Amino acid sequence: MRDSSISLSYQRIDELGHDFYRLQCYFVTHLIYVLSDWGRHLLERSLFEEELSFIVSNLIQAHNASP
């Protein structure tokens, strides 16, 4: 499914700015939604550790960045 040698580096809001941070949050969540067919299929957690870590560590910040 995903080449484990590919590493995506997600950034904080202070590194990207508000607008690009919101787009990054949208990308990360929708990557998971689409690959799981909107939650219909379980994904192998080990393939998405970076995304999971990003979502968990940025959950409050992403919520506060919403309009």
C-alpha positions in Angstrom: 0.0 0.0 0.0 2.6 2.6 1.1 6.3 2.6 0.7 7.7 2.6 4.2 10.8 4.5 3.1 8.6 7.5 2.3 8.5 9.9 5.2 6.1 12.8 5.2 7.1 15.6 7.5 4.0 17.4 8.9 4.6 20.9 10.3 3.2 23.0 13.1 1.0 26.0 12.7 3.8 28.4 13.5 5.9 26.9 10.7 3.2 26.9 8.1 0.9 29.8 9.0 -2.9 29.4 9.6 -4.1 28.8 6.1 -1.5 26.2 5.1 -1.8 24.5 8.5 -5.6 24.1 7.9 -4.9 22.6 4.4 -2.4 20.2 5.9 -5.0 19.1 8.5 -7.5 18.6 5.8 -5.0 16.5 3.8 -4.0 14.3 6.7 -7.6 13.5 7.7 -8.8 13.0 4.2 -5.9 10.7 3.4 -7.1 8.4 6.2 -10.7 8.8 5.2 -10.1 7.9 1.5 -7.7 5.0 2.1 -10.2 3.5 4.6 -13.1 4.1 2.3 -14.6 6.6 4.8 -14.1 4.2 7.7 -15.4 1.1 6.0 -12.0 -0.7 6.2 -9.5 -0.9 9.0 -6.0 0.4 8.0 -2.8 -1.1 9.3 -1.8 1.3 12.0 2.0 0.8 11.4 1.6 2.3 7.9 0.1 5.5 9.2 2.1 6.2 12.4 3.1 9.7 11.2 -0.5 10.6 10.4 -1.8 9.3 13.7 0.9 11.0 15.7 0.2 14.3 13.9 -3.6 14.0 14.5 -3.2 13.2 18.2 -0.6 15.8 18.9 -2.4 18.6 16.9 -6.0 17.8 17.8 -6.6 20.8 20.0 -4.6 23.1 17.8 -6.5 22.0 14.7 -9.8 22.6 16.5 -8.8 26.1 17.5 -7.7 26.8 13.9 -11.2 26.2 12.6 -13.3 29.2 11.7 
